[in-house]
Amino acid sequence: MVGAKEKFGAFIRREREAKDIGLREMAKKIGVSPTYMSKVERDDYPPPAEDKVKAIAKIIECDADAKDA
């Protein structure tokens, strides 16, 4: 679960790394470029569209509806 001060991108990066999923692998699984995924994780870009958020949640085994994106 995301802490009150943890941003979306930081949460995704932490969970992805905890599951030993590489950035390129994650990007490929959800259908985006590694550059885009990196910018989302650094909060340079806002969270992606709902379908991508749900795909990320499934991969990192997190409830997408529980996350306020």
Secondary structure by P-SEA (a helix, b strand, c coil): cccccccaaaaaaaaaaaacccaaaaaaaacccaaaaaaaaacccccccaaaaaaaaaaaccccccccc
